[in-house]
Amino acid sequence: MFSKSAKPAVQWSLTAKLVTLYVITASTSLLVACGFLYWTLLSNIDHEHKELLSTELAEFHRVLQQSPLDLTLLKDLAGEESQHADEVHTASFHPSSAHYSYFRVLNSQQQMIVETENMSSLFPMPFFLELNTDSMLTYDIKTQTEDGRIFLLVTHSLSINDAIASAWQVQVALNVTQDEMLLLQYKKMLGVVLLMGICFSTLAGVWITRQGLRPLNKITQAVQSISINHLNESISSEKWPKELTLLAAAFDEMLNRLNESFARLSQFSADLAHELRTPINNLMGETEIILSRQRTPSEYRQILESNMEEFNRLNRMIEELLFLSRAESPETKINCEVLVLENELERVRIFYESLAADKKIEIQVKGCAQVYADSLLLQRALSNLIANAIYYTNSGGKIFLLAKSGDHTTEVHVCDDGIGIDAGALLKLFDRFYREDKARTINTQGSGLGLSIVKSIMELHQGTITVNSKIGKGTSVILNFPSRPR
């Protein structure tokens, strides 16, 4: 069965994200502001209604508190309210342009005592809700008449001489058409303002985001223009915003690393081709010579032995390249353990004792210390260093293997009194396939990878390698191993 390929995730544009967040933020702010303004206006209007009703009810309460009750004064009050309502209602301007009210007074037996004109026709007694005698006003009962006017209906109980049993009721219908129209108009205006604000925020967000991301687009164009032949170009030379300056600098550093890596890779490819060409040319030349005419068996054997040496050289080169490749992999792990460094040095000395004896070179081991390292890799690093020391030391010379133990490190010194290395060559000493000119005349069998392998081994141990040398006085190589981690 073939598995279905996963659908690519939807990629959001950064511009779209920023515009969306900006519009949401601006719209929320506008909505909160409009809501607060509307609530403020509504609270002020409700407070005004409360003041108007409180004033009228206070007047009724004053009249009803008189003993004996003055019905004439109460009817005069009703007449005044009726006259005010008629004046406003019959005026040339719209009747909703001012506040006025109708009222009805009921005694404790729910009998109508007095009411303003047209109260019964507009609002019969059953139209009002009964309220408890708790002296609390109610403002949420609104109704609209046939001619479009809006009234706020309130029923209020007034106790006579502090006697709840003799409580009278006042039914009031306050004209609030003007305020309701104002609230409706205000709500429409706020809606228009909110809609225009959202549209403006969207357009402004798009413009601001594009302006803000323009430097990023320029960096993108600059990056796209860089090719393999222009890795040395820089994009941090221009004046970028502070947030993008670090990005440009980091990208330039990455380009520098890529340029250096590409240069090393190109040099490595050229050196590898050169190193491989020599043994292959030797093999081809010797094979052509042997095939040019009939040879004796001994001659064929001699050519085959020579070819075998070249094959071994090629095999060593391939193995060393593979080792370097594995050593540079971040997944490579080594098996470190605590080793007695004196025993490791003595083992390498014994192995190279016969080779050194051929050149009458003495190898000495000094010092005693412990090192936390991989035994096989340590042996390989020491072997490469001692082999180089033997090749580059004149007959009768000496090689010293010294172990030193410090507070947090362990040092291994490989010193010789050989021909030495020029100061200008020390910086390139660990490059692959690099050989100093003097070394070429002495050692033609090496692959030029020995010191590169030693450096890679030290990097695997998180250690360092240092070379000190003077022409004609010898070379000292110091391997610095960190202490065992806790």
N, C-alpha and C positions, 0 to 999 in steps of 0.2 A: 504494500500500500504506500502511496506517495502522500506525504504530509502536505497540507495546504500551506502555501507561503503566507506568512503573517502580513496583514494589511499594514501599510506604512501609517504611522501616527500622523494625525492632522497637524501640520506645521502652522503655527500662528505667526502672523507678522508682528514684529516688535512695534511698528507704527500703529497697527490695529489695537494691540494691547494697551499702549500708552493712551491712545485716543479714547478707548473704551473706559479705562480707569479715570481719565480726566473728565469725561462726560458724566460718568456715574457720580464722581465727587462733586462736580459743579451742580448737577441736577439735584442731588441730595441736599446740598447747601441751599439752593434756591427753594426747594420744597419745604425745608425746615423754616427758612425765613418767611416764606409766604404763609405757611401755617401759623407761625407765631404772630404775624401781623393780623391775620384774620381772627385769631383767638383774642388778640388784644382789642380789636374793634368790637368783637362780640361781647367781651367782658365789659367794655365801657358802655355799650348800649344796654346790656342787662342791668348794669349799675344805675343807669339813668332811669330805666323803667321802675326799678326798686325805689328810687328816690321819689318819683312822681306818685307811685301808689302809696308810699309811706306818708307823703304829705296829705293826700286826699283822705286816707284812712284815719290819720290823726285828726283831721277836721271833723270827720263823722264821729269819732270817739269823743271829741270834746263836746259835740252837740248832744250825743246820747247820754253823756254823764250828767247832764243837767237834771235837776229835780225841782219841780215836776218837768217832764219832757216837753220841750218847746217844739211842737210839730210845725208851727209856722216858720220857725228858723230852718227846720229841716227841709220844708218845701221850698223855701227861698233858695237854699243851697242847691236843691235839685233843679229849680228854675234857672239858676245861674249856669249850671253845667249844661242844661238843655239849650240855653241861648248861645253859649260858647260853641257847642257842637253844631248848632244850626248855622251860626255865622261862618264857621270854617267850612261846613259842608256846602253852603250856598254861595261861597265866595267865587270870584272869577278865576282864581287859580285852583289847582287840583286839590281836592279835599284831603289828600294824603300828605299835604305839605306841612302839617302841624299836628301836635298831639292833642287829643281830646278824649273824653271818656263818657260812657253811660254807666249809671249805677242803679241799684235797687236795694232797698233796706227792708229786711224781714225781721219781725219780732220773734220772741222765743217760741211762739206757736206756729212759726213758719207762715205767718200772714204778712202780705205785702203792706207796708206802711206808706212808702213813697218811692217813686222811681222817676228817672228822667224820661223825657218824651222819646218815643220810638224805641224804648228799651224792650218792651214786650213784643213788638213786631220783629225786632232783630234777634233778640235772645230771650225766649220764654223761660219761665222759671225752671222747668225740667231740664233745660239745656245745661245748666250748671251742675257740676258734680258736688256732692256733699263732702265737706272736709271736717276733720276732727277739730274740736275747739282747743287748738294748741298754739294759737296766735302766730302761726307760721304762714308765710306767703307762698303761693305756688305760681310759677311763671311758665310752665311747660304746656299749658293748655291754650293752643292757638287755633283760630278758626277763620275762615274767609267767607265773606258775605257774597251775595249774588252780584253786587256792583264792583267786586274786586277788592274791597277793603279787608284788611287783616286786623283782627282784634286779639288781644291777650286777655283771657278770662281768668278772674281770680275770685275765690270765695274766702271771706275772712270773717272770723267770729270775734265779736266784741262783747266783753262782759260788762254788765251794768252794775255799778256799785260793788265791784269785785265779787259778784255772785255768778257762779258758772251756770246755775239753773236758769238765770234770767238773761243768758247770752243771746245777743241779736246777731244777725248775719248781714253782711254787706256784700253784694254781688257787683263786681266792677268789670266792665269791658273797656279796656284801654286800646285806643287806635294806635297800632304800631306799623301801619302800612309804609310810612316813610322810612323807618329803620329797616324793614324787611327788603324794601326795594334797594336801599343803600347796600345792605349785605349782599343781595343778589348781584348788583352791579359790581361791587367790590370783588366778589368771588369770580365773576367773569374776567375782570381786569387782571386778577392774580393768575387765572388760567392762561390768559394771553401772555402775560409776562413770563410765566413758567415755560410755556411753549417756545416763545422767542428766545428765552435764556438757554434752553436746551439746544435749539438750532445754532445759536451763536457760539455756545460752548463746543459744539461739534466742529464747526468750521474753524474756530480758534484753536481747538485741540489738534486738528489736522495740520494747520499751518505751523503751530508751535513745535509739534513733534517733528515735522519735516525739517524745520530749521534746526532743531536740536540734533537730529540724526544726520545732518548734512556732513559734518566732519567724519562721522563713521562711514558714510558712503565714500568719502574721499579716500579714507584709509583702505576701504575695500578695493577701490579702483587702483590704488597704488600697489596693493598686494597682488592683484590680478595681473598687473603689468610686469611683475618680477618673474623672470624665467631662470632656467638653470645657468644661462650665460650671464645673468645679472644678479648673482647672489650677493655681490658686494655693495649693492645699492642700499641707501638708508632712507627711511620714511620719517624718522624722528627729527629731521632737520627743520621741518616746518613747525609753526606755532599751533599746537593743538590745545583743546581744552584740558584742564588739569586731569580729569578722569581718563582721557585718552592718551595723555602723555606717557603714563606708565605702560599702557598697552603698546604704544608705538616703540618705546624703548625695549620692552620685552621681545617684541617681534624682531627688532634689529639684532638683539642678542641671539635670538634663534637663527636668524639668517647668517650671523657670523659663525655660529657653531656648525650650521649646515655647510657653509663655504669651506670651513676648515676640514670638516669630515669629508666633503667631496674632494678637496685637494689631496687629503691623505689617501682616500680611496683610489684616486687617479694615480697617485704616486705608487701606491701599493700594487695596482694592476700593472703599471709599467715595470716595477721591480720584479714582480712575479714572472712576467713574460720574459724578462731578461734572465732570471735565474733558471727558468725552465728551458730556455733556448740553448743554454750552454751544454747541459747533459744530453739533450735531444740531438743537437748538432754533432756531439761526440759519437753518439750511438749511430747516427746516420752516416757520418764520415767513415767510421771503422767498418760498418756493414758494407758500404760501397767499395771500400778497399778490398775487403775479404772476398767480395763477389766479383771483383774485376778479373780474377783468374783462379785457376785451380790451386787449392792450398793443401798443406799437409794436415793431418789430424792435430798435431801439436799447435800449429798456427791457428786452427779453428778453436782449439781449447783456449789459447791465449786471448783471442778476441772475445770469446764468450766470458772469460773471467773479467776482462776489462769492462764488458757490457754489464756484467753483474754488479760491479762497483758503481756504475752510473745508475743502475736500477735501485740499488740500496740508497744512493744519494737522493733520488727522486722519492723513494718511499719515506725516508726520514723527513724530507721537506713536507710531504703531504701529512704525515702524522703530526708534525709540529704545527702546521696550519690548522689542522682539526683541533688540536689541543687549545690553540689560541682562540679559536671560534667558540669552543665550549666554555673556556675561561671567561669570555666576555658576556656570556649569557647570564641574565639576572637570575635564572632558575638553577644555576650551578651551585651545588652544595659540597662542602668538604668535611671530612671526618677528622676533626681536631682532637688531640689528646695531649696530656702532659708528657713531654719527652725529656730525657736526660741529654742535653745538648752535647756534652762531651762524647757520649757513645755514638751519636749520629755523625759527628765530625770524624771520629776515629774510623767509622765504617767507610766513609767516603775516602778517607786518606788511604786505607788499605786497598780499596778498589783501584785507585790511580797511582799506587806506589810503583808498580812495574813500569807504567808509562813515563812517570817522572824520572825513574831510574835510568831510562834510556837516554835522557838528556842531562843526567847527572844533577837533577833538581831535588832538593830536599823539601819535604812537606812536614811541617810541625803543627801540633795541636796544643793550644794553651787555654786555660780558663775552665771554669765549671759553672754551669747554670742550667736552669730548666726553661723550656719553651713550650708554649701551647700552640701546636701546629699539627698539620697533616703530615705524617711521616713520609709517605711516598712523594708528596709535592716538595717537602723540604729536601729530600735526597736529590730530587731532580734539579732544584735550583742550585744546590751546592755543587752538583756534578757539572752543570753548565759553567759556573764561575771558575771551578778548579780547572776544567778543560781549557777555558780561555787563558787562565793564568799560566798553564803549562806551555800552551802554544806561543804566548807572547813573552815568555821569560827565557833569557839566554842560558846556555849550558853553564852549570855550576851555580845557578841562582837558588833562591829559597822562596817558599810559599808558606805563609803563616795562616792558620785557622784559629781564630780567637773568639771565645764566648765570654760575654759580659752580661751581668744581671743588674738592672736598675730598679727603681721604685715601682714603676708602672710599665716598663718595657724590658725586652731582652734583645741584645744586639749580637749579631754574628759578623765578624770581620774576616774577609778573605783578602789578604795582602800579598803582593809579590814585588820583587825588585827588577821587573822586566823593563821593556822598552818604553812603557808609558803611553799616554794618550794625549793628543793635542787638546788644548783648552777649547778651541773652536768646535771640536768634534763631540764634546761631552753632551751638548744639548740634543744631538741627534743619535746618541749612542743607543737609545732604546727603540729607535725606529726599526721597523721590520725591513730586513734585507740590507741594512746599512752596514758598511764596512769602511773603516778608515783605510786610506791608501796604504799605509805601512802594514796594516794587518793583512791586506790582500797578498802582499808579497810573501807572507809567512804562512798563513792559513788559507789554503784554497779549497779545503774540504768542507768547511762550515757552510751552513745555509744562511747565516746572517739573522737567525731568529732566536739565538740562544738568550741574549739579554732581554729580548721582548717577552720570552717565556718567563724569565725570572721576574720581570716587572708584573706580569699578569698573576703569577703565583703570590707575590707580595700583596697585590690588590685583593686577591681572594681572602687573604688573611687579615685584610684591613691594616696592613703595615706599609712601610716605605722602604725605598732603596736609594742609597746615596753613593756617588762615585767621586773619589778624589784621586787625581793623577798628575804626574809631572813627567815630561819627556826625559827619558834616560834614568829616572829614579824609581819608577814603578807605579803601581795602581793599587788603590785600596777601595774595596766595595763593602758597604755596610748595610746589612739587612736588619731592619728594626721591626720586631714583632711586638704587638701589644700584649699586655698581661691577659691572663685567662679571665673572661667575663664571669661575674658572679651570678 
